[in-house]
Amino acid sequence: MGIEMKATTDASATTRPCGEAMPAMAAMLVREFMTSASPQEVCSEVRNAARDLHGQIAPESLPEMAYRLVRGRLLRRVRGGDTMTARGA
């Protein structure tokens, strides 16, 4: 199952929340976790995942694998009551 990683042309803050680093994937995660994580927290996890995966997987697999890694990390943090802010609670 592949995850579509096309960038959008919308200029909103959720389009490129992490700058140029995997913008479509980051935007998807920002939207998904908007009630439990700030865009900065998501971007930090995106950067950490990219760093952790660099050289470990094929470059063409990076967006999908980073998405899965970041999503898993964010879910664990949200469910475990880690240091993330609980928005809308």
MOURFEN-V628307 format. One record per pair of residues at least 24 apart in sequence whose C-alpha atoms are under 8 Angstrom apart, sorted by the first residue. I is the first residue (numbers start at 0). GAP is how many residues later the second one is. Records with the same first field share a line. If there is no record, write none. Layout:
I->GAP + GAP
This chain:
1->62
2->61
4->58 + 59
16->26
17->25
20->26
21->41
24->38 + 39 + 42
25->41
28->38 + 42
32->41
33->53
34->51 + 52 + 53
35->42 + 48 + 49 + 50 + 51 + 52
36->47 + 48 + 49 + 50
37->47
40->43
41->28 + 32
44->25 + 28 + 29
45->24
